[in-house]
Amino acid sequence: MKEFWEERYSEEDFAYGIEPNVFLASCKEHIPKNCKALAIADGEGRNGVWLAEQGCEVTSVDYSQAGVAKSEALAKERNVSVNALCADLTTWSWPEEEFDIVVSIFAHFPPGVREQIHNNIMKTLKPGGKLIMEAYHPRQLEYKTGGPPAAEMMYSVDTLRDDFQTGKILMLEDLDADVSEGKYHFGQGAVTRLILQKQMK
Ligand SMILES: C[S@@+](CC[C@H](N)C(=O)[O-])C[C@H]1O[C@@H](n2cnc3c(N)ncnc32)[C@H](O)[C@@H]1O
């Protein structure tokens, strides 16, 4: 899969555009000023750069070198600073209780890996910190407008409720939405959205 992403991001255009994900951009009220934010599987950096523009201190992680290079270029062009790391999230040393916000946008992992990543998200959030997530719902297979080719890589409300049992769910829903982001997310689709808060100690 890593080679797949290297190839996709080696194109000159930004695969998912340079604007932030629409759901993330609608969540400003959940993003405190001067907070520490982690954008996982951040691709070419559109979401990490937007978080930096909101005043966050941003760590952006993706295992595609080409993606990370484009994140750095986008941050420079927008005159913001992003700590863009090229790392595999399955082996990365997730810092404990480090981030106020974790953003996971179309970060799809297979069963087994998915639970591991989601546990690590909870570990890396500070108590009271929030996760903002949007992912394709398995119904997306009917739309064929982007996303992974297999239902097991997509997340339903039940899947996310199971994965995040220890957090406080502030919002969890699936819906049909227009997802028009660059060349590879191209129109009406089915998504699941989650806003979750890690319990205070
Ligand atoms: C659909 S793209 C989404 C990119 C970005 N979040 C966005 O919305 O523009 C999925 C991303 O997951 C990254 N990815 C997949 N598995 C990964 C892993 N194990 N570690 C780090 N990144 C990974 C890919 O490189 C790719 O950039």
The ligand as a Gaussian input file, in Angstrom:
#p B3LYP/6-31G(d) Opt

LIG

0 1
 C       -7.160000       8.670000       1.684000
 S       -5.583000       9.262000       2.177000
 C       -6.091000      10.577000       3.238000
 C       -5.065000      11.668000       3.350000
 C       -5.474000      12.851000       4.205000
 N       -5.907000      12.458000       5.526000
 C       -6.535000      13.679000       3.549000
 O       -7.694000      13.604000       3.970000
 O       -6.196000      14.419000       2.615000
 C       -5.011000       8.003000       3.322000
 C       -3.614000       8.252000       3.858000
 O       -3.268000       7.253000       4.814000
 C       -1.853000       7.090000       4.774000
 N       -1.531000       5.835000       5.469000
 C       -2.078000       4.617000       5.269000
 N       -1.543000       3.703000       6.106000
 C       -0.618000       4.367000       6.860000
 C        0.265000       3.975000       7.896000
 N        0.325000       2.697000       8.321000
 N        1.064000       4.903000       8.444000
 C        1.034000       6.190000       8.009000
 N        0.210000       6.620000       7.030000
 C       -0.613000       5.731000       6.455000
 C       -1.558000       7.091000       3.288000
 O       -0.220000       7.346000       2.986000
 C       -2.512000       8.199000       2.812000
 O       -1.859000       9.444000       2.813000

